[in-house]
């Protein structure tokens, strides 16, 4: 997915907790928690692995892009989930 520059500007400061909160709002449920990895599943079959070291951790653009691609959120989805304005 290609996101606008404005979207990336808003996503660059999102923390692991912000992303996990949005996953929960979208219906993902924590399935497995291993040391620094948390696996969330959605009832439609989607699965995402979040590496969680500390709540204030921000992800780099490359990793965030991969996570969002795996999750399958559009910009409209991210607005609905309050990740972006």
N, CA, C and O of each residue as an XYZ file, in Angstrom:
340
protein
N       0.847     -1.181      0.000
C       0.000      0.000      0.000
C       0.887      1.237      0.000
O       1.930      1.277      0.652
N       0.460      2.216     -0.725
C       1.163      3.490     -0.730
C       0.373      4.479      0.106
O      -0.812      4.711     -0.133
N       1.038      5.051      1.077
C       0.409      6.046      1.926
C       0.999      7.412      1.604
O       2.142      7.513      1.160
N       0.218      8.454      1.827
C       0.668      9.814      1.545
C       1.756     10.247      2.530
O       1.915      9.656      3.598
N       2.490     11.274      2.155
C       3.537     11.821      3.023
C       2.925     12.288      4.344
O       3.517     12.103      5.407
N       1.747     12.890      4.272
C       1.063     13.349      5.477
C       0.792     12.182      6.435
O       0.938     12.320      7.649
N       0.401     11.046      5.881
C       0.157      9.861      6.708
C       1.438      9.409      7.384
O       1.444      9.130      8.583
N       2.534      9.334      6.618
C       3.810      8.908      7.198
C       4.286      9.887      8.258
O       4.861      9.478      9.266
N       4.052     11.180      8.039
C       4.443     12.173      9.040
C       3.720     11.932     10.360
O       4.292     12.140     11.430
N       2.469     11.494     10.287
C       1.699     11.224     11.501
C       2.058      9.887     12.137
O       1.961      9.734     13.355
N       2.469      8.928     11.330
C       2.780      7.593     11.841
C       4.160      7.484     12.466
O       4.393      6.592     13.282
N       5.083      8.373     12.102
C       6.472      8.213     12.532
C       6.662      8.300     14.045
O       7.658      7.797     14.566
N       5.746      8.914     14.743
C       5.877      9.031     16.198
C       4.926      8.125     16.969
O       4.770      8.271     18.181
N       4.299      7.201     16.274
C       3.382      6.286     16.954
C       4.169      5.215     17.702
O       5.149      4.668     17.194
N       3.722      4.934     18.906
C       4.416      3.963     19.754
C       3.813      2.569     19.577
O       2.778      2.396     18.934
N       4.477      1.600     20.156
C       3.967      0.227     20.153
C       2.590      0.191     20.805
O       1.698     -0.512     20.328
N       2.409      0.930     21.878
C       1.109      0.958     22.556
C       0.018      1.570     21.669
O      -1.128      1.121     21.702
N       0.368      2.594     20.876
C      -0.599      3.187     19.945
C      -1.065      2.150     18.932
O      -2.256      2.038     18.641
N      -0.120      1.402     18.405
C      -0.445      0.393     17.410
C      -1.290     -0.728     18.017
O      -2.255     -1.183     17.403
N      -0.932     -1.167     19.210
C      -1.674     -2.227     19.890
C      -3.096     -1.760     20.222
O      -4.044     -2.537     20.114
N      -3.240     -0.520     20.617
C      -4.562      0.037     20.907
C      -5.433      0.022     19.649
O      -6.608     -0.338     19.712
N      -4.861      0.412     18.513
C      -5.598      0.409     17.250
C      -5.972     -1.020     16.839
O      -7.067     -1.261     16.330
N      -5.054     -1.959     17.065
C      -5.363     -3.362     16.758
C      -6.566     -3.828     17.567
O      -7.464     -4.480     17.035
N      -6.582     -3.495     18.845
C      -7.696     -3.891     19.717
C      -9.010     -3.278     19.253
O     -10.039     -3.953     19.229
N      -8.978     -1.982     18.879
C     -10.182     -1.314     18.382
C     -10.705     -1.967     17.115
O     -11.906     -1.954     16.848
N      -9.791     -2.540     16.332
C     -10.171     -3.156     15.060
C     -10.569     -4.624     15.218
O     -10.878     -5.289     14.230
N     -10.562     -5.129     16.441
C     -11.024     -6.492     16.673
C      -9.929     -7.539     16.795
O     -10.228     -8.730     16.887
N      -8.661     -7.123     16.798
C      -7.577     -8.074     17.011
C      -7.503     -8.420     18.491
O      -7.751     -7.574     19.350
N      -7.161     -9.665     18.779
C      -7.076    -10.147     20.153
C      -5.694    -10.756     20.371
O      -5.179    -11.467     19.509
N      -5.097    -10.470     21.531
C      -3.803    -11.051     21.862
C      -3.954    -12.557     21.963
O      -4.765    -13.061     22.739
N      -3.166    -13.269     21.173
C      -3.247    -14.729     21.125
C      -2.081    -15.368     21.866
O      -2.270    -16.289     22.661
N      -0.874    -14.876     21.601
C       0.327    -15.444     22.210
C       1.232    -14.305     22.663
O       1.397    -13.308     21.960
N       1.816    -14.470     23.852
C       2.756    -13.479     24.361
C       4.035    -14.201     24.746
O       4.063    -14.958     25.717
N       5.088    -13.966     23.985
C       6.393    -14.550     24.242
C       7.389    -13.428     24.476
O       7.404    -12.464     23.712
N       8.186    -13.516     25.463
C       9.197    -12.504     25.765
C       8.897    -11.146     25.137
O       8.142    -10.357     25.704
N       9.485    -10.864     23.963
C       9.300     -9.556     23.334
C       8.361     -9.602     22.139
O       8.256     -8.617     21.409
N       7.689    -10.699     21.923
C       6.798    -10.828     20.772
C       5.367    -11.060     21.239
O       5.102    -11.877     22.121
N       4.458    -10.321     20.622
C       3.040    -10.481     20.901
C       2.335    -10.752     19.582
O       2.478     -9.992     18.624
N       1.588    -11.819     19.536
C       0.888    -12.195     18.317
C      -0.599    -11.925     18.508
O      -1.225    -12.417     19.447
N      -1.146    -11.131     17.595
C      -2.552    -10.762     17.619
C      -3.259    -11.416     16.444
O      -2.710    -11.502     15.346
N      -4.482    -11.878     16.684
C      -5.277    -12.513     15.630
C      -6.618    -11.801     15.510
O      -7.181    -11.304     16.486
N      -7.101    -11.773     14.283
C      -8.421    -11.203     13.995
C      -9.331    -12.354     13.594
O      -8.855    -13.349     13.047
N     -10.614    -12.242     13.852
C     -11.521    -13.351     13.533
C     -11.674    -13.585     12.027
O     -12.245    -14.598     11.623
N     -11.171    -12.663     11.184
C     -11.216    -12.877      9.735
C      -9.975    -13.623      9.222
O      -9.813    -13.814      8.017
N      -9.099    -14.042     10.155
C      -7.931    -14.835      9.787
C      -6.617    -14.082      9.754
O      -5.555    -14.699      9.664
N      -6.668    -12.754      9.825
C      -5.414    -11.996      9.830
C      -4.645    -12.252     11.120
O      -5.229    -12.469     12.181
N      -3.327    -12.221     11.000
C      -2.447    -12.430     12.160
C      -1.290    -11.456     12.028
O      -0.772    -11.247     10.931
N      -0.886    -10.862     13.136
C       0.226     -9.912     13.124
C       1.092    -10.127     14.355
O       0.588    -10.315     15.462
N       2.384    -10.098     14.149
C       3.347    -10.253     15.233
C       3.962     -8.895     15.532
O       4.551     -8.266     14.653
N       3.824     -8.448     16.763
C       4.354     -7.158     17.198
C       5.515     -7.414     18.154
O       5.358     -8.102     19.163
N       6.665     -6.863     17.833
C       7.805     -6.947     18.740
C       7.684     -5.798     19.730
O       7.687     -4.627     19.349
N       7.580     -6.145     20.980
C       7.279     -5.184     22.036
C       8.391     -5.204     23.074
O       8.533     -6.167     23.829
N       9.175     -4.138     23.106
C      10.261     -4.039     24.080
C       9.889     -3.087     25.213
O      10.156     -3.358     26.383
N       9.268     -1.968     24.845
C       8.776     -1.035     25.848
C       7.662     -0.209     25.223
O       7.602     -0.060     24.002
N       6.794      0.321     26.048
C       5.591      0.992     25.556
C       5.900      2.221     24.713
O       5.119      2.566     23.827
N       7.014      2.885     24.967
C       7.340      4.114     24.241
C       8.117      3.859     22.952
O       8.521      4.808     22.280
N       8.328      2.614     22.603
C       9.082      2.249     21.406
C       8.353      2.710     20.150
O       7.165      2.436     19.978
N       9.069      3.413     19.274
C       8.528      3.799     17.974
C       9.194      2.923     16.919
O      10.362      2.558     17.048
N       8.445      2.594     15.885
C       8.970      1.747     14.812
C       9.497      2.608     13.675
O       8.947      3.671     13.389
N      10.560      2.151     13.026
C      11.086      2.827     11.855
C      10.113      2.694     10.698
O       9.208      1.861     10.725
N      10.309      3.528      9.674
C       9.384      3.548      8.545
C       9.288      2.187      7.864
O       8.192      1.755      7.506
N      10.411      1.508      7.679
C      10.391      0.216      7.004
C       9.603     -0.829      7.764
O       8.798     -1.555      7.180
N       9.829     -0.907      9.064
C       9.104     -1.881      9.880
C       7.619     -1.520      9.965
O       6.758     -2.393      9.860
N       7.326     -0.236     10.153
C       5.929      0.195     10.227
C       5.210     -0.108      8.907
O       4.058     -0.541      8.911
N       5.885      0.117      7.791
C       5.281     -0.167      6.488
C       4.952     -1.656      6.364
O       3.880     -2.018      5.879
N       5.866     -2.509      6.798
C       5.630     -3.948      6.766
C       4.485     -4.365      7.663
O       3.659     -5.193      7.278
N       4.429     -3.794      8.861
C       3.340     -4.116      9.788
C       1.992     -3.711      9.203
O       1.034     -4.484      9.234
N       1.925     -2.487      8.666
C       0.663     -2.004      8.107
C       0.245     -2.819      6.888
O      -0.944     -3.050      6.666
N       1.203     -3.244      6.117
C       0.901     -4.083      4.956
C       0.336     -5.427      5.419
O      -0.637     -5.921      4.849
N       0.939     -6.017      6.446
C       0.444     -7.288      6.983
C      -0.952     -7.139      7.594
O      -1.796     -8.024      7.457
N      -1.182     -6.015      8.267
C      -2.482     -5.772      8.892
C      -3.538     -5.490      7.821
O      -4.684     -5.923      7.941
N      -3.142     -4.761      6.777
C      -4.059     -4.478      5.679
C      -4.915     -3.237      5.862
O      -5.986     -3.140      5.263
N      -4.468     -2.280      6.682
C      -5.237     -1.063      6.905
C      -5.022     -0.051      5.793
O      -3.899      0.159      5.335
N      -6.106      0.569      5.366
C      -6.040      1.700      4.447
C      -5.914      2.978      5.281
O      -5.988      2.936      6.509
N      -5.725      4.104      4.606
C      -5.673      5.380      5.330
C      -7.010      5.643      6.017
O      -7.037      6.181      7.124
N      -8.120      5.273      5.378
C      -9.439      5.442      6.008
C      -9.552      4.603      7.282
O     -10.109      5.056      8.282
N      -9.025      3.387      7.240
C      -9.026      2.541      8.439
C      -8.233      3.202      9.557
O      -8.668      3.216     10.709
N      -7.069      3.750      9.220
C      -6.230      4.376     10.244
C      -6.885      5.621     10.820
O      -6.695      5.925     11.998
N      -7.659      6.354     10.009
C      -8.413      7.503     10.531
C      -9.499      7.011     11.492
O      -9.675      7.566     12.576
N     -10.213      5.980     11.091
C     -11.283      5.415     11.930
C     -10.732      4.945     13.275
O     -11.400      5.062     14.302
N      -9.523      4.419     13.259
C      -8.896      3.895     14.475
C      -8.103      4.946     15.238
O      -7.475      4.647     16.254
N      -8.135      6.179     14.743
C      -7.486      7.330     15.391
C      -5.961      7.252     15.409
O      -5.321      7.843     16.278
N      -5.372      6.521     14.450
C      -3.912      6.514     14.304
C      -3.442      7.773     13.573
O      -2.350      8.283     13.826
N      -4.291      8.266     12.658
C      -3.987      9.496     11.930
C      -5.241     10.367     11.931
O      -6.337      9.910     12.256
N      -5.049     11.639     11.557
C      -6.181     12.575     11.490
C      -6.658     12.709     10.068
O      -7.604     13.452      9.802
